[in-house]
Each structure stands twice: as C-alpha cells, then as structure tokens.
C-alpha cells in the first residue's frame, strides 16, 4: 500500500493578520504591506533613494508582524538570560510548534521520545548581526541562540523529539524544501511524524541594504505580481509550522486533516545565464516530474500558487515554465489558474513557502481562490492567452464537490526549486443526532501561571465570539482531551458559545460577575504516592466484606476490631459481615460495619506493599481515615465509631436531611422565603450542593 502524508494542523504569523482574519483579508483583497516596525532600527538615518549611496537602502517598505520581543521563556523551560540571547526566530518557532500540535489535536507531551522529525527553513541571521555590533554582549549562550541548526534542534530538545532535526537554507525556497524533506522522512519510515516550517524576521538593516544594492526590491514598495509595473519584490516577515503525519495513522488517531500531500519534489537550476537568474527549463522539468510521478494530469489541476515575486525577470520565466509543463496540455477553454499571495503579504523569503502553503490549505478548505491584487496591466512579457494561463484577479469559486488539486511553487535565488501538490480531503460524514444539550458544558483552560491563564481565557473568548455557532461540545472535548494540562486551571461553564465567552471575559478581567460559571485553582504538585479515600454512610450493602473474610489477614483484623467492639456492643461485626440477615438499615450496625471493612481493606493493601502518603475521609469515613493517618489508635477509633453510631441511632425519626442543587447563599434565601426556621443548612459541599 502506498503511504501518504497528511497535514493535520498548523500555526502561522503573517503581517497584519491572525489565524481567524487571514482568509477574510485575502478575500477582501487587502494589501498588508506597510513599513519595517519602527522599533527595529532608526530607518531615517539609513534611507537614501540612490541605491549606490553607501550604507543605505532605498526602501524600508515591508510586511511586518510588529513586536517580537514578547516571549514566555518559562513556559518552555528557558531562563530569561538565555532567552535574551536567543534569536527571536527561535522563540517564534517554539511558539508555533506548540500551537501547531494543539491545532492538530495532539498533546505535545504525547510525542516525548517519539521518532518525530523537525525540519526548519531558515536563512536570516539578523539577530546575530545585532549582537555582533556589541561584542561585550556576547556570552556562553550566544552560539546556541544564533546558530541556524539550533532553530530546529531546540524544538526537538524542548519537546523531547527523537527523529531527524535539521535547519535548511536554500534562500527563498527554504521552507518548501524543508517540507519536501519532512515528507520524504515520513514516507521512508525514518520519521513517524514531523514538525516542519520556516521563519524570517527583519531584525537588522543588513538585508535591506544588500538586496537594494542588487536592485531586487521594489522602490515603490508594491509587489505587483504578473503586472507590467512589477519592479521588484517587497520584503516581508513571519513564519509558520505544519504538523505532518502518516495519513493512515492520522485517520486511525482521529486527527483533523486539512489536506493530503499528493507529491513533492525539488531540483536545482544548474548552469545558467547568471547565478540568480531563474532557469525556465529546470522549473518546467520539476513540474513535469512531480505531476507525472503523482499520476495527476495537467487538466486535473485546480490552481497553482506561484512563487510570483513581482520582479521583471522572475515572473515571465516562471510563467513560461508553468506554460511549458502544464498550461499547453490543458484545453483552451480551461487555462491554468495561477496567483500569488505575495501580492498581499510581500515576500517572506525563507518562509515564503509557508505563506503559499497556508493560502493553499484555505483554498482547499473553502473551495475558492482569492484574487491576486495589484494586477492592472498584464506583464507584456507573459503571453497569457498563448501560454494558456489565467491569473485570479477576482475571487474564483472552485467546483463544489470532488477532489481539488492545488500546487505550490517555491524558488531560491540561487536556483533551488521546490514544488508541493496538495489534494483536498473528504472527511467521512458522520451522522449526528440533533443537539438538544441545554446544560452548561465545562470548558477546561490551563496555563503555567495565573496571568497566562487569564490571557488564555481572553483568547478563548475571542475565538468563541468570532464563531458563535461553533460546536461547543467539540471545543470543550478538545480542551479536555487533546491539550496538555498545566499547573493553573479554570473550569468555565456555559450552555452556548456566547454564554461561555461572557464568562471567560469576566474571568479574564477578574470580575466578580463570573460567579459560579468559573472555578479556578492550581493543580496539586506531582504525586508523591498513593492517597486513600474513605467513603461515608450509604455505600453499605448485604454481603460486603463476606468474600474478603476468606483472606486470613482481613478476618484477623475484623476479629481484632470485634474484641474492642464487644466492650460496648452486644453483637459481632464478624457475624454481621458473614451473615445473610440484612440489618444495615440500622445506623448503629451500618457505620461500625463500614469502618471495619475499611480498616480490613487498608491492612490488606499495606501487606501487599501499598500504603498511602495521604488519607481523606467523608462522614463515617473520617474515623477510618483518622486511624489510617495514626491520629487514632484502633481501640480509640472503635470507641468513636460505636459512640457516633449509637448517638445517631437515638435521633432516628426525629428529623430529615436532603441534598439540594443550590449554593449556600441561595439555600439560605429559599429557607428565609418560606420561614423555615426549623430547617438549617448543615453542610456546603460545593458551589452548587
């Protein structure tokens, strides 16, 4: 059977957008390019319109993700000192790796020690340049914080992953080549699953200077892909991580599947007219190979996410390769649909393949292709009609049913080419009964400190507010069983997404009006041993302990208890346990019998090497718990249980007790309303009982 790879989840950081907004931003045709974040460096002193002016760049237009200084180092077991020496790209990769696993419905802790690979595309060393500007700041942690290989290795270290772990630099195709390597590792059996992606951040002006000197950047700060005005690309930053898994295993494990990888391939331009000039023959050869090996005909392709950088040289060469390999083999009435997300985001360089892959996944999910913006006058060097190509200049709705095929191009400026083919996944349609659930569902939140817990509550509230019709049961199930539990936890109750979001916000803002809808607490420390819990009255039944009397130690314990019990009572507990006459309706008999069984079982467990480091008891069980803890000797415990049961027996018929689903304050208010002065609230066991 041919093995296949599934994409089960992902996380990303792109300019001017987040996970919930990204698709809508593409549909709205938004240009998310702005300027380099003002906190990175003093741009005014480094800008000059003349590319030949030394020590300057003629543009700082860019896609920016904003502040990258925030990082919860303690969450990943990293000291503040080490975090300060770490390239923010490493920090971002750790965050996205954790999020990608949660998005896949996989507890990160479940992967410890597994053959999970890590493949990261990374090329920028901006942070190292910053540190090199201040030699005195270099210390013992600088090397690991700024070495590309560690960007992958640190993920493996933090999550305890034992598969291959590597960083890959092929310039702009780095993340797509990493994706290909991850797929090959899974298909060969080398890895069981893999975290794969890429990252690129603007942390030093060096990159802008060198690329402006090479005339690669658009002076206008616009990425006009396939347009006559295309005069270079716009630098952008961000990153993303995908979780890949063997398809059959993902199905068996019940993981969500965003897409299936139909095939992937890489090649290199080889000798050509210039080191950084693309080679159309090599690009076309790659496309022909990858689709032929996948058994996919050119006319079965629904869309190609092109590399499409908006350069005067690169765009026509890529278009010609697409035409030679695919366009010419399609019917004239069905030209090959192409586009590029770089028109919206700019060029994420080493992480650009990530941006293309994420867009492709959303295209498959929503069965539509958003417009490539900024195309007004087609590039005259691209013969769209003759080459049978069509750019999506407005949203194109794809076929409503059946398999969809989307390809993604990614090229490095040194000639490293990569292509990935994704196919839509048709999930099995399960039949669900109509949801008549009206009771509040418990949503579990957890974090490693109280501040993070409230931030998590706010994030969940935003998610539920954005999706008021989402299946709350599924969300709650995922939170309970598909996420790791951290030390600080909160249970939030709501019968709808809106009600749950309201309670979450109240908790996040530390408002009292969260009321009984939220319960929060810190988890207990790691268990140091067993705890014994001794139950109260009401669990007795005819025949309890009868078979245990066949155990010599248990019988000897009951007989020892009987010796002390006979000083006060006129009946034998051994006889009650062994007999067939049910007298447990009498509390004078039921309570001592329960106590005797509890002590006998405790002695049996201790004899087998099982002893408790902590005990707890409820009602009658408190007596046995006190004995087990050493607070009472056995003779004293026997006297307590006898006197307790005798005195309670005297009150039989003189009162009643009931359990109600009310909090203490609510119960007192009800009693006051009915002037029930002879009725008291005896015990408050929880917020609702």
N, C-alpha and C positions, 0 to 999 in steps of 0.2 A: 504494500500500500504506500502511495506517495505521501510523504509528510508535507504539511503546510504550516505556515506561521500565521498567527492571529495577533492583531493589535487589540489589547483588552482595555487599555486606558492610557491617559497621557496628561501632562500638565505643561503650561507654557507661560511665558512673559513676553508680550509684544507691546510696541509703543501705543499709548493712548487707548488701551483696551484691556478687558479682562475676559475670563472664560465665558461669562454669560453675555457679554456685549459683542464679542468678536464677530460672530456670524451676522448679526444685525448691522454692524458697522460696514461689513463687506457689501451687504445688500443695499445699504444706503449710499454706497459709493464714496465713502469718506476717505479723504487724504489725511493720514495720521502722521505725516512728516511735519516736524517743527524745527527746533534747533537743539544742539547739544545742551544737556542740562547745565544750567548756569553755575552750579556748584562744582563742576568738574575742573575747570581751569578758567583763567581770565582770557576770554576769546578776543576781546577788542585789541589787545596788545599783540595778538598773533595773527590777526586777519590782514590780508592785503589782496587786492583784486588781481595783481600781477602774479602769475604762478611762478615766475622766476625770482620773485623777491625772496631773499634768504630767510629761513626760519619762520615761514608763514604758510597759511593755507588760504585759498581764495573762496572757501565756503566752510561754514560750520552747520549747514542745514543737515538735519539728521532725524531719524526716528529715535525717540528717547523713551526709556521706561521710568525715568525720574530717579528718585532717591534709591540708592542701592546700599546704603550704609546700615540699614536696619537688619539685624540677624540675631536669631535666638540661639546663641552658641551653646548654652547649657542644654538645650533640647537634644543636641547631637553629641553631648559629652565633650565639648571643646571649651577650653579655658578662654577667658577674654583676651589674654595676651596672645595666644595662638591665633584667635580669630582676627586680631588686628593685623597679623602678618599674612593672613590668607587672602589671596586674590578673590574679590567679590564674585568672580565667575565660579569659583569652587563653592562658595556659600550658596549661590543660586542653584547650582546643580544638586546640592544636598536637599534643598527645599523642594525642588521639582521632582526629584526621585521619590521622596516620601509621598508627595501628592499624587504622583502617577500610580503608585501602588494602591493608595486609598481609592483613587478613581477606578481602579481595576477590581475593587472589592477584595483586596488581598492584604492581610495583616503583614506589615513589614517583619514582625517577629517570626512569622511562619517560614521565612526564607533563610533564617540563620543556618549557616553550614551547608546550604544547598549549592548546586552547580549552576548558579545564576551568573551570567556574564554581564559585564559593564563595558559599553563601547561609547566613547565620547568624542565628538568632533569639536576641536578647539584649536585656534590659531593665534589669537591675540595674547600679547604679553604686556599689555599696557600697565598693569599694576606693578610689574617688575621694573618698568621704566620709572615709575613714580618713586619706588623705593631706592632705585639707583641714584636718584637726584639727591638723596640724603644718606650717605654711606654710614653715618653714625646710627641710623635706624635699623641697620641690618643686624640680625641676631641669629640664634641657632634654629629658629623656626622659619626663617625667610625662605630657605631652599624648598622645603616641602610645601610652603604656602604659595609658591610661584613657579612650580615645575608642572608642565602640561600633563605628564604621566600621572601625577598625583591627583589631578582633577578626576580621573576615573578611579584610581586606586583608593582614594579617600572614601568614595561611595561604597566600595567593596569592604573597606575596613569598618566603617560606621555600621553598616547593615550586616556584617559578617557573611559576605557572599564569597563563594569559593570557585566560581567559574572564571574564565579569562577576563582580564581587566586591562583596558588599553585606551590611550588617547590617540586620535588620528588627526593629522594635519595635511589636508590636500587643498588648503585655502578655502575657496567658497563652496566646494563640494564636500567639505569635511564631514558634516553631519549625515549626508546621504551615503557617503562611503562607509561611515560607521554603521549606518542602518543595514547596508548590504552585508557587512561583516557579521553583524549580530544575527541576521537571518541565516547565513551560512553556518554559523556556530550551532544554531538550534537544529537546522536540517541535518547536520552531520552527527548530531548527538553529543557534541562537545559541551554544549550548554543545554540545560533543561528549559530555561527561560532567560530573558535578558532585559536590562535597562539600557536604553540607547537614546542618544540625542546629541545636542550641541548647544554652544553658548558663545556669545560675543558681546562684550561691553566696551564702551568708549570711556576710558579712564585716563587717557594721556593724549595730547595733540599729535603725537608722532604719526599715527595712521592717517590723519587728515593731511598732514604735510606731505608724506611720501606719495599718496595717491593723487593729490592735487598737482604735485610736480610731474606725475606721469600722465596728467590730463585725463584721468579716469572718472573724475567726479563732475557732476552737472553743476555748472556755475549758477544756474537758476534755482537749484535746489528742488528739482522736479524729476521724477522717474517716469518719463513718457515712453512707455514700452510700445514697441512696434510703430511709433509715430515719427513723422518727419522731423519733429522738433527734438527728438531724443539726442541729447548731447553729453551723456554720461550717467552714471548711477548716483544715488543718494545713499550714504552710509546709514545703517540702522543698527539697532542693538536689541538684544533679548535672547531667548533660548527656549528650549523645550526638551522634555523627556517622554519617551514612549515605553510602555511595558509590552514586550513581545513574549509569546508563549506558543508552544506546540498547539495547533488548532484542536486536535482531538482531546488533548488534556484540558484545554480551556473549556471545551464543551462539557467534559466529564466533571470539572470543578465548578460549573455554573458561573463562570466569569462572563461579564458583558463582552461582546465582540463588536468593535467598531468597523473593522474591515479585515479582509483576508489578503495576505501578500501573495499575489499570483506569481511574481518573479521579481528578481532584481539582478543587476549586472553592472560591472564597471569596466572601463578601459582607459587608455591614455592616447593623446593625440600623436605622440611620437614626433618625428622631424617635420617641421612646417615652416611657414614663411617668417615666423618670429615666435619667441618663447611664449609670449602672452596672447598671440593671435589664435583664435579657435580654429579647429580643423573640421570642416563640414563632413569630410569623408569618414573620419573617426566617429563623429557624433551619429551619423547615419548608420554606420556599421553596428554601433552599440544598440540602436533602436531596432534594427532588423533582427539582431541576435536575441535580444531579450523577449521580443514578442513571438518570434518563431519558437524559441525554447518553451515558452508558456503555452504554445498552441492557440494563440489569440490572433485572429485575422485583423488587419488594419481597419476594416469596416465595422469591427465589433467594439472599437474604442469610442467611449462617450466624450472624453475630454482629456486634454494634455495640459497640465500645469507646467508652463515653460520656465526655463531659467530666467529669460526675459528681463534684462537689467536696464534697458533703455539706452544702450550705447549704440553709436552709429555703426560700429563694426560688428559687434556681437549679435545683435538682433537679426540682421539679414542672414548671417551664417547659420544661426540656429534654425531660422525659418526654412532655409534651403534644405538643411538636414532632415527636418520634420517632413518636408515635402517629398524628398527623395526616398525616405524609408517608409512613410505611411500615407501621406496625402495623395500621391499619384495612384495608389492602389484602392482608393475609395471611389464610389460613384460621384459624379459631378454634382448631383443633387444633394449630396451629403458631405460637404467639405469637413476636414478635420477641425474640430473646435479647440482653440487654444486661448491661453490667457496667462497673466502673471500677477501674483499678489504683491510683487514689488511696487506696482503702481500705487498701492495703498500704504504699504509699510516702509518702503525703501528696501535696501539690500542688507540683510543681516549677516552677510559674508559667511563665516564658518558655520553659522546657524541658519543660513538661508534655506537649506533643505528642510529644516524643521518647519519653517513657515509654510512652505509649499505642501508638506505632508499634512499639516493641520488643516489647511484650506481644503485639501483633497478629501480628508475624512468628513468634514462638514458637508462637502458637495455630495458625498455618498449618502450621508445621513438624511439630508434634506432634499436629495434628488434634484438639485439645481446648481447652476454655476453663476456666481455673481459677476458683474461687469468688471472688465479691466478698464480702469479710469484713465483719463488724460489722453485718450487716443482721438484726435480730431482729424488730422490729415495722415493717412497711412504712409508709412515709410516707402518712398518711391523705389527703394532697392529690394523691396519684398513684393513679389508678384503674387498677391493673394489668390486671384482667380486662376491664374495659370498653374499655381502650385497646389490648388485645391485646399486652401487654408482659410479659416474664418476666426477672427478674434471676437470673443464675447464682449461686446461693447454695451450690452444691457443684460440684465439677468435672464439666463436661458433655463427654462424648465426642462428637465430630462424626462425620459419615459417613466410613467408612474409605477410600472411593475417590471419584474425581471432583473436579471443581473446587470449591474453597472460596472464599467471598467474605466479607471482613471489612471493615467500615467503621470509621473513627476520627473522632470529633468533637473539636473544639477551639475554645474561645471566649475572646475577650479581654474584660476587664471594661468596655472602652469600646465594645463592640459589633462587633468584628472577628471574624467567624466563618469557620471553615475545616473542610473535610471531605475525607478521603482514602479511596479504596477500593483495597484490595489483593486480589489473586487469587493462589491457590496456583499454583506452577509445577511441572508434572510433568516431571521430568528424564528424558531418554532413558535407558532401561535398557540399559546395555552389558553384554555377556556377557564375563565374566572367567574365564580358566582357573583351576583350583584353585591356590592359592598354596602351592607346595612349597618356597619360599625358606627355607633354613636358614642361609645365610651371613649374617654381620653386615653390616648396611647402614650407610653413612656418613651421619650427620646433621650438617649444617653449621650452626654457630652463628656469629654475628658481632656485634660491638659496637664502639663508638668508644673504649673504654678497658678495661683488664683487669677493673676492678671491675664494670663493666656487663656484661662477658662472663660472669662468674660468676653474676651476678644473672639473666641470660638463661637460663643453664643450669638454675638453680633453677626458674625459671618453666616451662621445657620439661619438667623432671622432674615437676612438679606436674600439668601437663597430661596427660602420658603415664600417670601413676599414676591419675588420675581416669578415664582411658579405656584400660584395659589391652587391650581388644580392637580398638582403632583400627587402621586400615591403616597400618602403619609405613612401607611403601614410599611411600604417597601423602604422608605427612607429610614424609619425607625429600626427596621430589621438590619439594614446595612450598618447603622451606627452601633448596634448591639453586637453583631456577629462578624462584621467584616472590617472592623477597625481595632487597633490596639487600644487597650485601656491604660491611661496614665494615672498618676497619683491623685490628682484633683478632679473630682467628678461632680456632675449635676444631672439630675433627672428632671426633665421638663415635660409636663403633661398637657395635652391638647387634643381635642376631637377633630380639629381641622388644621390645615396649614396656617390659616390666618390666626387662629387662637394660639397655636404653638409659637408662631412668630412674635405675637404680642407678649407672651410670657417670656420668651427668650430676650426680647429687648428690655423688659422690666428687670430681668436678672442681670443683663449686661450693664444696665445703668444703675444697678444696686438699689432699685426702688422697692419699697415695701409692698407695693401692689402686685408683685409677683405672687405673693400669698402662697397658698398650698399647691399652686401649679408647679412650683420649683422646689426641689430638695437638693441641697449640695453638701458635700462632705469630702474630706481627704481619705484616701484609701489607707487601709491598715498597712503596717510595714510587711516586708516579706515574711511569710510564715516561718516560725522557728520550730514548729512541731504541731502535734495534734491538739485539738480542743474537744472536750466532751461537753455535750449539752444535755441536760436532764429535764425531761418534759413534765408538765403539770398534770393535774387530775383530768380525767375524761378519756384517757387513752387505754384504760384497762379493759380487758376482755377475758371471758371464760376460757381457760386453757393457757393463758400467758405464763411462760416460765415452766410449763409442765414438761416439755421435752428437754429443757435445759437441766432439769433435775437429774437427768441421766449422766450429766457431767459431774464427776466427783467433787471438783473444786466448787462448782456452783452450789451443789447440795450442802457441802460443808459450810459454805458461807451462810446459806439460809438457816441452817441449824444453829450456827453461832448467833445469828440475829435473834432466833427464837428463844435462845437461853436468856437474853436480856429482855426480850419482849414479854416472856412469861412472868416476869416480876410485876407486870402491870395488867396484862390482859388474861382472859380466861379461854383463849383459843390459840391455835398454832398456825403460823403463816405457812409453814411447810405443808400442812394439811389443806389449807385453802388453795395453794397453788397446785397441789396434786389431785384435789377432789374434782367432782363433777357438779357440785352444788353451787350455782352462781349466786354469790352474796355480795357482789361488787357494787350493788346499788347502795349499800351502806357505806358511807364515807369513812366510818371507823375501821372498816376492813379494806376498802379500796386503797386508801392512802398508804397504810403500812405495807400492803402487798406491792404496790408500785415501788416504794422505797426499797424493799427487799430485792426485787428484781433488778433495780438499777445498781445496787451495791454488788449483787452477784455478777452481773454482766461486767462491771468495772473490774472486778477481781479476775474474771476470765481473760479480759483483754490485757491486763497487766502481766498475767502469767505467760502470755504469748508475746511479750515484749512491746506492747502498745500502751503507752502511758501518755497522759495529757500534760501539756505545759500550761494550759488554762482550762478552766471549767466555768460553766454558766448554768443556772437553773431557773425554771419558771414555776412559781407557785409551789406545789408539793416537791417539785424537783430541786428547789433551793436547799432542802435538807440533805439530800444525797450529794449535791454539789459541794455543800459546806464540809461534809465528811471527806469527799474525794480531795478537797483542797487542803485537808489537815486542820481545818478550823474547828471541827468537832471530832471527838473520839467516837468510835462505833457505839459504845454504851450511851453516850450523851445524845447522839443522833437518834438512837432508838427511842429514848425517852421523849425527845422533842416530837418525833413523828406520832408517837402514841398520844401525847397530851394534845397536840394540834388536832388530830382526827377526832379525839373524844369530845373536845370542846365544840368543834364544828358540828358534830353529830347532835349535840344538845340543841342547836338552833334550827334543826330541821323543821320545816313547816312554818317558821315564823318570819319568813321573808323570801324575796326572789331576786335574781340577778339576770341581766340580759346584756348582750353586746350590741351596740348600735354603730352605724356608719357615720358618726359625727365627730368633729373635733371637740375638745373640752369646752371651749367658749360657746360653741353652738349648742352643745348639750345643756349647759347651764342656762342658756337663754330659753330653750324649749321648756325646761322644768319651771322656770320662773313664769312663763306664759300660762302654764296650767296650774300654778300654785301648788306644785307637788312637793310640799315641804318635807314629806317623809321619804323622799327619794333623793339619793345622793349620787354624785359622780365619784365612783370608788377608784377607778383606775383609768389613766390615759395612756393607751398602749402605742398610739401613733398619731399622726396629724389627722387621721380620718377615723379612728376607732377608739 
